[in-house]
Amino acid sequence: MGNLYFSAAFLLLNFLVFQLADRYTTSSATQNIRKPLERYYTPHPPKPECSLPPPPPPPPCVAPELLRDIRSIQKFKNRITRDPLGITKTWQGRGICTDSSKYKGFICGKINSTDRFRVAGVKFNGFYFDGNLLNVNDFIEALEDLVFFHANSNTFTGPIPAKVATLPYFFELDLSNNMLTGSFPNEILGATNLTFLDLRFNQLTGTLPPQVFKLDLDVLFLNNNYFCGYLPDSLGSTPVLYLTLANNQFTGPIPKSIGLASNTLIEVLFLNNRLSGCLPHEIGLLKKVTIFDASLNQLTGGIPFSFGCLEKMELLNLSFNRLYGEVPEIVCRLKNLYKLTLNNNYFTQVGPECRKLIMRNVLDVNMNCILDLPSQRSKEECDSFFTKQQPCPPEQKNRYIPCRVDNSTAQVTSDHPRTPPIAPSPSYAALIKHS
């Protein structure tokens, strides 16, 4: 039995020794073969993985309100048949509030304290758009966040949509120098948020509805149309600061109610109409007015002494009328007055204070009936006028002065230099047609 165990152990030992020798021999041979190969063969480095270009960024998220406005703009674009400045070429894509080169004429802003941009304004001034009966119907009201629409110098014909009254932020409408026809667009009367209304240089006709002067406006420019008839008594209800009714065909007197606008009116232009009758003394209540121009009409009678209460008056023009009598000294003493134009009337008297203004070219009384001054009408022309003149209210009423005048200081005001205002007049600027 012992020999048997010894034989088995011997065999196992020989097997292990053989295995170790074989492993050593194989490893040495492999190394001896690999070494010569490495002299002639260098393994290629691993190929880099092919990198694809990054995907394009996703298109910016466009607010639903802007998508709605873009659709409305594209629909309106189809109406335009003439675009000499190529404006509509920029009306492409979705970059209406993100790309300044896109959608020219549209102004974006944040409305009502929101973080989103909306189409807040339209500025088509001087774009000269034309189309087959080009109008803004179904366009203005579709821009639901609109604050202003300025489109002077195009060929818009109307109508103005009634739904403008429903726009919650709509404050300014300028359709001047277009081709609006017919009567005053009554649709505007419902737009109670409006503060600026400019319809000058169109072809509007007929009388003005009384509600026009009840709109809560700061600016009302209706000049250079064909409006006619009497000015409504509601004129005195206007909160307007700058009122321009010039170059129309209004008739009848200036309403006495104008005195009710004493806390608002700053500039008033009635020039070049067919207004007649006497100047109401209520004009003297306009304590804030700086410019009053009723030239080129058919007004008659004298200048009410109440005009001496117009302490802020800078320019008073009553030329080319049928006014007569004396030029009130109290008017010539107004300390802020730098131009008083009374030429081409029938005045007969000027006092010493007014003569000082004549010497300094502040007062123009040429072509009147003042016998001792040069450049007056002929005696025959004056005599002919006074035989046909229409009397105005009694002289005593015309001398009514609704304010307290400090004569102690007024006596020297006409000697002080009168300088024109620095700021230009918005009302006179409105008489210039945009080319």
C-alpha positions as a Markdown table, in Angstrom:
| # | Residue | x | y | z |
|---|---|---|---|---|
| 1 | Met | 0.0 | 0.0 | 0.0 |
| 2 | Gly | 2.8 | 2.4 | 0.8 |
| 3 | Asn | 4.5 | 1.7 | -2.5 |
| 4 | Leu | 1.2 | 2.5 | -4.2 |
| 5 | Tyr | 0.9 | 6.0 | -2.6 |
| 6 | Phe | 4.6 | 6.7 | -3.3 |
| 7 | Ser | 4.1 | 5.8 | -7.0 |
| 8 | Ala | 1.1 | 8.1 | -7.4 |
| 9 | Ala | 2.8 | 11.0 | -5.7 |
| 10 | Phe | 5.8 | 10.6 | -8.0 |
| 11 | Leu | 3.6 | 10.6 | -11.1 |
| 12 | Leu | 1.8 | 13.7 | -10.0 |
| 13 | Leu | 5.1 | 15.5 | -9.4 |
| 14 | Asn | 6.4 | 14.6 | -12.9 |
| 15 | Phe | 3.1 | 15.9 | -14.5 |
| 16 | Leu | 3.5 | 19.3 | -12.8 |
| 17 | Val | 7.1 | 19.7 | -13.7 |
| 18 | Phe | 6.2 | 18.9 | -17.4 |
| 19 | Gln | 3.4 | 21.5 | -17.5 |
| 20 | Leu | 5.6 | 24.2 | -16.1 |
| 21 | Ala | 8.4 | 23.4 | -18.6 |
| 22 | Asp | 5.9 | 23.5 | -21.5 |
| 23 | Arg | 4.5 | 26.9 | -20.4 |
| 24 | Tyr | 7.9 | 28.4 | -20.1 |
| 25 | Thr | 9.0 | 27.1 | -23.5 |
| 26 | Thr | 5.8 | 28.3 | -25.3 |
| 27 | Ser | 6.1 | 31.8 | -23.7 |
| 28 | Ser | 9.7 | 32.2 | -24.7 |
| 29 | Ala | 9.1 | 31.1 | -28.3 |
| 30 | Thr | 6.2 | 33.5 | -28.7 |
| 31 | Gln | 8.3 | 36.4 | -27.4 |
| 32 | Asn | 11.1 | 35.4 | -29.8 |
| 33 | Ile | 8.7 | 35.4 | -32.7 |
| 34 | Arg | 7.0 | 38.8 | -31.8 |
| 35 | Lys | 10.2 | 40.7 | -31.4 |
| 36 | Pro | 11.3 | 40.4 | -35.1 |
| 37 | Leu | 7.8 | 41.4 | -36.3 |
| 38 | Glu | 7.7 | 44.6 | -34.3 |
| 39 | Arg | 10.7 | 45.8 | -36.3 |
| 40 | Tyr | 8.7 | 45.9 | -39.5 |
| 41 | Tyr | 5.1 | 46.5 | -38.3 |
| 42 | Thr | 3.7 | 49.3 | -36.2 |
| 43 | Pro | 0.0 | 49.0 | -35.3 |
| 44 | His | -2.2 | 51.9 | -36.6 |
| 45 | Pro | -3.6 | 54.1 | -33.9 |
| 46 | Pro | -7.4 | 53.7 | -33.4 |
| 47 | Lys | -9.5 | 55.7 | -35.9 |
| 48 | Pro | -11.3 | 58.6 | -34.2 |
| 49 | Glu | -15.0 | 58.4 | -34.1 |
| 50 | Cys | -16.7 | 60.4 | -36.8 |
| 51 | Ser | -18.2 | 63.6 | -35.2 |
| 52 | Leu | -21.5 | 65.0 | -36.7 |
| 53 | Pro | -22.1 | 68.8 | -36.8 |
| 54 | Pro | -24.3 | 70.0 | -33.9 |
| 55 | Pro | -28.0 | 70.2 | -34.8 |
| 56 | Pro | -29.4 | 73.6 | -35.5 |
| 57 | Pro | -31.0 | 75.4 | -32.6 |
| 58 | Pro | -34.7 | 75.0 | -32.4 |
| 59 | Pro | -36.7 | 78.0 | -33.7 |
| 60 | Pro | -37.5 | 80.6 | -31.1 |
| 61 | Cys | -40.8 | 80.2 | -29.4 |
| 62 | Val | -43.2 | 82.8 | -30.8 |
| 63 | Ala | -46.0 | 84.0 | -28.5 |
| 64 | Pro | -49.5 | 83.2 | -29.7 |
| 65 | Glu | -50.3 | 86.9 | -29.8 |
| 66 | Leu | -47.4 | 87.5 | -32.2 |
| 67 | Leu | -48.5 | 84.6 | -34.4 |
| 68 | Arg | -51.9 | 86.1 | -34.6 |
| 69 | Asp | -50.5 | 89.5 | -35.5 |
| 70 | Ile | -48.2 | 88.0 | -38.2 |
| 71 | Arg | -51.2 | 86.3 | -39.8 |
| 72 | Ser | -53.0 | 89.7 | -39.9 |
| 73 | Ile | -50.0 | 91.5 | -41.3 |
| 74 | Gln | -49.7 | 88.9 | -44.1 |
| 75 | Lys | -53.4 | 89.3 | -44.9 |
| 76 | Phe | -53.0 | 93.1 | -45.1 |
| 77 | Lys | -49.9 | 92.7 | -47.2 |
| 78 | Asn | -51.9 | 91.2 | -50.0 |
| 79 | Arg | -53.9 | 94.5 | -50.3 |
| 80 | Ile | -50.8 | 96.5 | -51.2 |
| 81 | Thr | -50.1 | 96.8 | -54.9 |
| 82 | Arg | -47.6 | 99.6 | -54.8 |
| 83 | Asp | -44.7 | 99.7 | -52.3 |
| 84 | Pro | -42.0 | 102.1 | -53.8 |
| 85 | Leu | -39.7 | 101.7 | -50.8 |
| 86 | Gly | -39.9 | 97.9 | -50.6 |
| 87 | Ile | -41.1 | 97.9 | -47.1 |
| 88 | Thr | -43.3 | 94.8 | -47.4 |
| 89 | Lys | -40.3 | 92.7 | -48.5 |
| 90 | Thr | -39.2 | 92.7 | -44.9 |
| 91 | Trp | -42.6 | 91.3 | -43.8 |
| 92 | Gln | -41.3 | 87.7 | -43.8 |
| 93 | Gly | -40.7 | 84.9 | -41.3 |
| 94 | Arg | -41.4 | 85.1 | -37.6 |
| 95 | Gly | -38.8 | 87.6 | -36.4 |
| 96 | Ile | -41.3 | 90.4 | -35.9 |
| 97 | Cys | -40.0 | 91.4 | -32.5 |
| 98 | Thr | -36.6 | 89.8 | -32.5 |
| 99 | Asp | -35.0 | 90.9 | -35.8 |
| 100 | Ser | -34.8 | 94.6 | -36.4 |
| 101 | Ser | -34.4 | 94.0 | -40.1 |
| 102 | Lys | -37.8 | 92.3 | -40.3 |
| 103 | Tyr | -41.3 | 93.8 | -40.4 |
| 104 | Lys | -40.4 | 97.4 | -40.9 |
| 105 | Gly | -43.1 | 99.8 | -39.8 |
| 106 | Phe | -44.2 | 97.7 | -36.8 |
| 107 | Ile | -43.1 | 98.7 | -33.3 |
| 108 | Cys | -43.0 | 96.1 | -30.5 |
| 109 | Gly | -43.4 | 96.7 | -26.8 |
| 110 | Lys | -44.4 | 95.2 | -23.6 |
| 111 | Ile | -48.0 | 95.9 | -22.9 |
| 112 | Asn | -49.7 | 96.2 | -19.5 |
| 113 | Ser | -46.6 | 95.2 | -17.5 |
| 114 | Thr | -46.3 | 91.8 | -19.2 |
| 115 | Asp | -42.9 | 90.2 | -20.1 |
| 116 | Arg | -44.0 | 89.4 | -23.6 |
| 117 | Phe | -43.4 | 91.7 | -26.6 |
| 118 | Arg | -46.5 | 92.5 | -28.6 |
| 119 | Val | -47.1 | 94.6 | -31.7 |
| 120 | Ala | -47.8 | 97.9 | -30.0 |
| 121 | Gly | -47.4 | 100.4 | -32.8 |
| 122 | Val | -47.7 | 100.8 | -36.6 |
| 123 | Lys | -45.7 | 103.6 | -38.2 |
| 124 | Phe | -46.3 | 103.7 | -41.9 |
| 125 | Asn | -45.5 | 107.5 | -42.3 |
| 126 | Gly | -44.3 | 108.3 | -45.7 |
| 127 | Phe | -44.3 | 104.7 | -47.0 |
| 128 | Tyr | -46.6 | 105.7 | -50.0 |
| 129 | Phe | -48.5 | 102.5 | -49.9 |
| 130 | Asp | -51.2 | 102.1 | -52.6 |
| 131 | Gly | -53.7 | 99.5 | -53.4 |
| 132 | Asn | -57.2 | 99.0 | -54.9 |
| 133 | Leu | -59.2 | 101.0 | -52.4 |
| 134 | Leu | -56.6 | 100.4 | -49.7 |
| 135 | Asn | -58.2 | 100.6 | -46.3 |
| 136 | Val | -57.4 | 99.6 | -42.7 |
| 137 | Asn | -60.6 | 97.6 | -42.2 |
| 138 | Asp | -60.0 | 94.2 | -40.6 |
| 139 | Phe | -56.4 | 95.3 | -39.9 |
| 140 | Ile | -56.3 | 97.8 | -37.1 |
| 141 | Glu | -58.7 | 95.9 | -34.9 |
| 142 | Ala | -56.9 | 92.6 | -35.6 |
| 143 | Leu | -53.8 | 94.0 | -33.8 |
| 144 | Glu | -55.4 | 93.7 | -30.5 |
| 145 | Asp | -52.6 | 95.2 | -28.4 |
| 146 | Leu | -52.2 | 98.3 | -30.6 |
| 147 | Val | -51.3 | 101.6 | -28.9 |
| 148 | Phe | -50.8 | 103.8 | -31.9 |
| 149 | Phe | -51.4 | 103.8 | -35.7 |
| 150 | His | -49.5 | 106.4 | -37.6 |
| 151 | Ala | -49.9 | 106.2 | -41.4 |
| 152 | Asn | -49.7 | 109.7 | -42.9 |
| 153 | Ser | -48.8 | 110.1 | -46.6 |
| 154 | Asn | -50.3 | 106.9 | -48.1 |
| 155 | Thr | -53.5 | 106.3 | -50.0 |
| 156 | Phe | -55.9 | 104.9 | -47.4 |
| 157 | Thr | -59.5 | 105.4 | -48.3 |
| 158 | Gly | -61.4 | 104.1 | -45.3 |
| 159 | Pro | -63.7 | 103.0 | -43.8 |
| 160 | Ile | -62.3 | 103.0 | -40.3 |
| 161 | Pro | -63.5 | 99.9 | -38.5 |
| 162 | Ala | -66.0 | 100.4 | -35.7 |
| 163 | Lys | -64.1 | 97.8 | -33.6 |
| 164 | Val | -61.3 | 100.3 | -32.9 |
| 165 | Ala | -63.5 | 101.3 | -30.0 |
| 166 | Thr | -62.8 | 97.9 | -28.4 |
| 167 | Leu | -59.0 | 98.1 | -28.5 |
| 168 | Pro | -58.0 | 98.6 | -24.8 |
| 169 | Tyr | -54.7 | 100.4 | -25.4 |
| 170 | Phe | -55.4 | 102.4 | -28.5 |
| 171 | Phe | -54.5 | 106.0 | -27.9 |
| 172 | Glu | -53.3 | 107.6 | -31.2 |
| 173 | Leu | -54.6 | 107.6 | -34.8 |
| 174 | Asp | -52.9 | 109.5 | -37.6 |
| 175 | Leu | -54.4 | 109.0 | -41.1 |
| 176 | Ser | -53.4 | 112.5 | -42.3 |
| 177 | Asn | -52.5 | 113.1 | -46.0 |
| 178 | Asn | -54.4 | 110.1 | -47.3 |
| 179 | Met | -57.6 | 109.8 | -49.4 |
| 180 | Leu | -60.4 | 109.6 | -46.8 |
| 181 | Thr | -63.7 | 110.8 | -48.2 |
| 182 | Gly | -67.2 | 111.3 | -47.0 |
| 183 | Ser | -68.3 | 112.7 | -43.7 |
| 184 | Phe | -66.4 | 112.5 | -40.4 |
| 185 | Pro | -65.9 | 108.8 | -39.6 |
| 186 | Asn | -68.3 | 108.3 | -36.8 |
| 187 | Glu | -66.7 | 105.0 | -35.9 |
| 188 | Ile | -64.0 | 107.0 | -34.1 |
| 189 | Leu | -66.5 | 108.5 | -31.7 |
| 190 | Gly | -66.6 | 105.2 | -29.8 |
| 191 | Ala | -62.8 | 105.2 | -29.3 |
| 192 | Thr | -62.9 | 106.8 | -25.9 |
| 193 | Asn | -59.3 | 106.0 | -25.1 |
| 194 | Leu | -58.0 | 108.2 | -28.0 |
| 195 | Thr | -55.8 | 111.2 | -27.0 |
| 196 | Phe | -54.4 | 112.0 | -30.4 |
| 197 | Leu | -56.5 | 112.3 | -33.6 |
| 198 | Asp | -55.0 | 113.6 | -36.9 |
| 199 | Leu | -57.2 | 113.5 | -40.0 |
| 200 | Arg | -55.8 | 116.6 | -41.8 |
| 201 | Phe | -55.1 | 116.8 | -45.5 |
| 202 | Asn | -57.9 | 114.4 | -46.6 |
| 203 | Gln | -61.2 | 114.9 | -48.5 |
| 204 | Leu | -63.7 | 114.8 | -45.6 |
| 205 | Thr | -66.9 | 116.8 | -45.9 |
| 206 | Gly | -70.0 | 117.7 | -44.1 |
| 207 | Thr | -70.6 | 119.1 | -40.6 |
| 208 | Leu | -68.7 | 118.0 | -37.5 |
| 209 | Pro | -70.8 | 115.8 | -35.1 |
| 210 | Pro | -71.0 | 117.4 | -31.6 |
| 211 | Gln | -69.4 | 114.3 | -30.1 |
| 212 | Val | -66.1 | 115.1 | -31.6 |
| 213 | Phe | -65.5 | 117.8 | -29.0 |
| 214 | Lys | -66.4 | 115.4 | -26.2 |
| 215 | Leu | -63.6 | 112.9 | -27.0 |
| 216 | Asp | -60.9 | 112.9 | -24.3 |
| 217 | Leu | -58.3 | 114.2 | -26.7 |
| 218 | Asp | -55.1 | 116.2 | -26.2 |
| 219 | Val | -54.6 | 116.9 | -29.9 |
| 220 | Leu | -57.3 | 117.3 | -32.7 |
| 221 | Phe | -56.0 | 118.1 | -36.2 |
| 222 | Leu | -58.8 | 118.4 | -38.8 |
| 223 | Asn | -57.4 | 121.1 | -41.0 |
| 224 | Asn | -57.2 | 121.0 | -44.8 |
| 225 | Asn | -60.4 | 119.1 | -45.4 |
| 226 | Tyr | -63.8 | 120.3 | -46.7 |
| 227 | Phe | -65.8 | 120.4 | -43.5 |
| 228 | Cys | -68.6 | 123.0 | -43.5 |
| 229 | Gly | -71.5 | 124.3 | -41.5 |
| 230 | Tyr | -71.6 | 125.8 | -38.1 |
| 231 | Leu | -69.1 | 124.8 | -35.3 |
| 232 | Pro | -71.2 | 122.9 | -32.7 |
| 233 | Asp | -71.7 | 124.5 | -29.3 |
| 234 | Ser | -70.0 | 121.4 | -27.8 |
| 235 | Leu | -66.7 | 123.1 | -28.8 |
| 236 | Gly | -66.5 | 124.4 | -25.3 |
| 237 | Ser | -66.6 | 120.9 | -23.9 |
| 238 | Thr | -63.4 | 119.9 | -25.5 |
| 239 | Pro | -60.4 | 118.9 | -23.3 |
| 240 | Val | -58.1 | 119.4 | -26.3 |
| 241 | Leu | -54.9 | 121.3 | -25.9 |
| 242 | Tyr | -54.1 | 121.8 | -29.6 |
| 243 | Leu | -57.0 | 122.4 | -31.9 |
| 244 | Thr | -56.6 | 123.0 | -35.6 |
| 245 | Leu | -59.6 | 123.5 | -37.8 |
| 246 | Ala | -57.9 | 125.7 | -40.4 |
| 247 | Asn | -58.4 | 125.6 | -44.1 |
| 248 | Asn | -61.9 | 124.2 | -44.2 |
| 249 | Gln | -65.3 | 125.8 | -45.0 |
| 250 | Phe | -66.8 | 126.4 | -41.6 |
| 251 | Thr | -69.4 | 129.2 | -41.4 |
| 252 | Gly | -71.2 | 131.1 | -38.7 |
| 253 | Pro | -69.8 | 132.5 | -35.5 |
| 254 | Ile | -67.2 | 131.2 | -33.1 |
| 255 | Pro | -69.3 | 129.5 | -30.4 |
| 256 | Lys | -69.5 | 131.5 | -27.1 |
| 257 | Ser | -69.0 | 128.2 | -25.4 |
| 258 | Ile | -65.4 | 128.3 | -26.3 |
| 259 | Gly | -64.8 | 130.1 | -22.9 |
| 260 | Leu | -65.6 | 126.8 | -21.1 |
| 261 | Ala | -62.3 | 125.4 | -22.4 |
| 262 | Ser | -60.4 | 127.9 | -20.4 |
| 263 | Asn | -58.4 | 125.3 | -18.5 |
| 264 | Thr | -57.3 | 123.3 | -21.5 |
| 265 | Leu | -56.9 | 125.1 | -24.8 |
| 266 | Ile | -53.3 | 126.2 | -25.6 |
| 267 | Glu | -53.4 | 126.7 | -29.4 |
| 268 | Val | -56.4 | 127.4 | -31.5 |
| 269 | Leu | -56.3 | 127.7 | -35.3 |
| 270 | Phe | -59.6 | 128.8 | -37.1 |
| 271 | Leu | -57.8 | 130.5 | -40.0 |
| 272 | Asn | -59.0 | 130.3 | -43.6 |
| 273 | Asn | -62.6 | 129.4 | -43.2 |
| 274 | Arg | -65.8 | 131.4 | -43.7 |
| 275 | Leu | -66.5 | 132.2 | -40.1 |
| 276 | Ser | -68.6 | 135.3 | -39.6 |
| 277 | Gly | -70.2 | 137.3 | -36.8 |
| 278 | Cys | -68.6 | 139.1 | -33.9 |
| 279 | Leu | -65.7 | 137.9 | -31.8 |
| 280 | Pro | -67.3 | 136.5 | -28.5 |
| 281 | His | -65.8 | 138.1 | -25.4 |
| 282 | Glu | -65.7 | 134.6 | -23.9 |
| 283 | Ile | -62.4 | 134.1 | -25.8 |
| 284 | Gly | -60.9 | 136.3 | -23.2 |
| 285 | Leu | -61.4 | 133.5 | -20.6 |
| 286 | Leu | -58.9 | 131.2 | -22.3 |
| 287 | Lys | -56.2 | 131.8 | -19.7 |
| 288 | Lys | -53.8 | 129.1 | -21.0 |
| 289 | Val | -54.0 | 130.0 | -24.7 |
| 290 | Thr | -50.7 | 131.0 | -26.3 |
| 291 | Ile | -51.8 | 131.0 | -30.0 |
| 292 | Phe | -55.1 | 132.2 | -31.4 |
| 293 | Asp | -55.4 | 132.5 | -35.2 |
| 294 | Ala | -58.7 | 133.4 | -36.8 |
| 295 | Ser | -57.3 | 135.2 | -39.8 |
| 296 | Leu | -58.8 | 134.9 | -43.3 |
| 297 | Asn | -62.4 | 134.8 | -42.3 |
| 298 | Gln | -65.4 | 137.2 | -42.3 |
| 299 | Leu | -65.4 | 138.2 | -38.7 |
| 300 | Thr | -66.6 | 141.6 | -37.9 |
| 301 | Gly | -67.0 | 144.1 | -35.0 |
| 302 | Gly | -64.3 | 145.1 | -32.5 |
| 303 | Ile | -61.8 | 143.2 | -30.5 |
| 304 | Pro | -63.3 | 142.6 | -27.1 |
| 305 | Phe | -61.4 | 144.2 | -24.2 |
| 306 | Ser | -61.6 | 140.7 | -22.6 |
| 307 | Phe | -58.7 | 139.8 | -24.9 |
| 308 | Gly | -56.5 | 141.8 | -22.4 |
| 309 | Cys | -56.9 | 138.9 | -20.0 |
| 310 | Leu | -55.1 | 136.5 | -22.3 |
| 311 | Glu | -52.0 | 136.8 | -20.2 |
| 312 | Lys | -50.1 | 133.9 | -21.8 |
| 313 | Met | -50.9 | 134.9 | -25.4 |
| 314 | Glu | -47.8 | 135.0 | -27.6 |
| 315 | Leu | -49.3 | 135.1 | -31.1 |
| 316 | Leu | -52.7 | 136.7 | -32.0 |
| 317 | Asn | -53.7 | 136.8 | -35.6 |
| 318 | Leu | -57.0 | 138.4 | -36.7 |
| 319 | Ser | -55.8 | 139.6 | -40.1 |
| 320 | Phe | -58.0 | 139.6 | -43.3 |
| 321 | Asn | -61.3 | 140.0 | -41.6 |
| 322 | Arg | -63.9 | 142.8 | -41.3 |
| 323 | Leu | -62.9 | 144.0 | -37.8 |
| 324 | Tyr | -63.2 | 147.7 | -37.0 |
| 325 | Gly | -63.0 | 150.2 | -34.2 |
| 326 | Glu | -60.0 | 150.8 | -32.0 |
| 327 | Val | -57.3 | 148.4 | -31.2 |
| 328 | Pro | -57.6 | 148.0 | -27.4 |
| 329 | Glu | -54.6 | 149.3 | -25.5 |
| 330 | Ile | -55.1 | 146.5 | -23.0 |
| 331 | Val | -54.3 | 144.0 | -25.7 |
| 332 | Cys | -51.1 | 145.8 | -26.7 |
| 333 | Arg | -49.9 | 145.6 | -23.0 |
| 334 | Leu | -50.0 | 141.8 | -22.9 |
| 335 | Lys | -46.5 | 141.0 | -21.6 |
| 336 | Asn | -45.9 | 137.7 | -23.5 |
| 337 | Leu | -47.3 | 138.9 | -26.9 |
| 338 | Tyr | -44.6 | 138.9 | -29.5 |
| 339 | Lys | -46.8 | 139.1 | -32.6 |
| 340 | Leu | -50.1 | 140.9 | -33.1 |
| 341 | Thr | -51.3 | 140.7 | -36.7 |
| 342 | Leu | -54.3 | 142.9 | -37.6 |
| 343 | Asn | -53.6 | 143.9 | -41.2 |
| 344 | Asn | -56.4 | 144.0 | -43.8 |
| 345 | Asn | -59.2 | 145.0 | -41.5 |
| 346 | Tyr | -61.0 | 148.3 | -40.9 |
| 347 | Phe | -59.5 | 149.5 | -37.6 |
| 348 | Thr | -59.6 | 153.2 | -37.1 |
| 349 | Gln | -57.7 | 153.9 | -33.9 |
| 350 | Val | -54.5 | 152.8 | -32.2 |
| 351 | Gly | -53.3 | 154.3 | -28.9 |
| 352 | Pro | -49.7 | 155.0 | -27.6 |
| 353 | Glu | -49.0 | 151.5 | -26.3 |
| 354 | Cys | -50.0 | 149.9 | -29.6 |
| 355 | Arg | -48.0 | 152.5 | -31.6 |
| 356 | Lys | -44.9 | 151.3 | -29.6 |
| 357 | Leu | -45.6 | 147.8 | -30.9 |
| 358 | Ile | -45.9 | 149.1 | -34.4 |
| 359 | Met | -42.5 | 150.8 | -34.2 |
| 360 | Arg | -41.0 | 147.5 | -33.1 |
| 361 | Asn | -42.7 | 145.4 | -35.7 |
| 362 | Val | -44.7 | 143.5 | -33.2 |
| 363 | Leu | -48.1 | 144.9 | -34.3 |
| 364 | Asp | -49.1 | 144.9 | -38.0 |
| 365 | Val | -52.0 | 147.2 | -38.9 |
| 366 | Asn | -51.3 | 147.8 | -42.6 |
| 367 | Met | -54.4 | 148.1 | -44.8 |
| 368 | Asn | -56.8 | 149.4 | -42.2 |
| 369 | Cys | -58.5 | 152.8 | -41.9 |
| 370 | Ile | -56.0 | 154.6 | -39.5 |
| 371 | Leu | -55.7 | 157.9 | -41.3 |
| 372 | Asp | -52.3 | 159.0 | -39.8 |
| 373 | Leu | -50.5 | 155.8 | -40.5 |
| 374 | Pro | -48.9 | 154.7 | -43.8 |
| 375 | Ser | -50.0 | 151.7 | -45.9 |
| 376 | Gln | -53.7 | 152.1 | -45.2 |
| 377 | Arg | -56.9 | 151.6 | -47.2 |
| 378 | Ser | -58.2 | 154.5 | -49.3 |
| 379 | Lys | -60.8 | 156.9 | -47.7 |
| 380 | Glu | -63.3 | 155.8 | -50.3 |
| 381 | Glu | -62.9 | 152.1 | -49.4 |
| 382 | Cys | -63.2 | 152.8 | -45.7 |
| 383 | Asp | -66.3 | 155.0 | -46.2 |
| 384 | Ser | -67.9 | 152.2 | -48.3 |
| 385 | Phe | -67.3 | 149.6 | -45.6 |
| 386 | Phe | -68.8 | 151.7 | -42.8 |
| 387 | Thr | -72.0 | 152.4 | -44.7 |
| 388 | Lys | -72.6 | 148.6 | -44.8 |
| 389 | Gln | -71.1 | 147.3 | -41.6 |
| 390 | Gln | -73.1 | 145.0 | -39.4 |
| 391 | Pro | -73.3 | 146.2 | -35.8 |
| 392 | Cys | -72.1 | 143.9 | -33.0 |
| 393 | Pro | -73.1 | 143.9 | -29.3 |
| 394 | Pro | -73.2 | 147.2 | -27.5 |
| 395 | Glu | -69.9 | 148.9 | -26.9 |
| 396 | Gln | -70.4 | 148.6 | -23.2 |
| 397 | Lys | -70.5 | 144.8 | -23.4 |
| 398 | Asn | -67.5 | 144.7 | -25.7 |
| 399 | Arg | -65.5 | 146.6 | -23.0 |
| 400 | Tyr | -66.2 | 143.9 | -20.3 |
| 401 | Ile | -62.9 | 142.7 | -18.7 |
| 402 | Pro | -63.3 | 139.4 | -16.8 |
| 403 | Cys | -60.0 | 139.7 | -15.0 |
| 404 | Arg | -58.0 | 142.1 | -12.8 |
| 405 | Val | -55.4 | 144.1 | -14.7 |
| 406 | Asp | -52.5 | 145.7 | -12.8 |
| 407 | Asn | -52.2 | 149.0 | -14.7 |
| 408 | Ser | -49.2 | 150.0 | -12.7 |
| 409 | Thr | -47.1 | 147.3 | -14.3 |
| 410 | Ala | -49.0 | 147.1 | -17.6 |
| 411 | Gln | -47.9 | 150.6 | -18.6 |
| 412 | Val | -44.3 | 149.5 | -19.1 |
| 413 | Thr | -44.8 | 146.1 | -20.6 |
| 414 | Ser | -45.0 | 147.4 | -24.2 |
| 415 | Asp | -41.4 | 148.8 | -23.8 |
| 416 | His | -40.0 | 145.4 | -23.0 |
| 417 | Pro | -38.4 | 143.3 | -25.7 |
| 418 | Arg | -40.7 | 140.6 | -27.1 |
| 419 | Thr | -39.0 | 137.4 | -28.0 |
| 420 | Pro | -40.6 | 134.5 | -29.9 |
| 421 | Pro | -41.0 | 131.2 | -28.1 |
| 422 | Ile | -38.3 | 128.7 | -28.4 |
| 423 | Ala | -40.5 | 125.6 | -28.9 |
| 424 | Pro | -42.2 | 125.3 | -32.3 |
| 425 | Ser | -45.9 | 125.4 | -32.5 |
| 426 | Pro | -47.5 | 121.9 | -33.0 |
| 427 | Ser | -50.6 | 123.5 | -34.5 |
| 428 | Tyr | -48.8 | 125.6 | -37.1 |
| 429 | Ala | -46.6 | 122.5 | -37.9 |
| 430 | Ala | -49.9 | 120.7 | -38.7 |
| 431 | Leu | -50.5 | 123.1 | -41.6 |
| 432 | Ile | -47.5 | 121.7 | -43.4 |
| 433 | Lys | -48.4 | 118.8 | -45.7 |
| 434 | His | -46.0 | 115.8 | -45.5 |
| 435 | Ser | -44.5 | 115.1 | -48.9 |
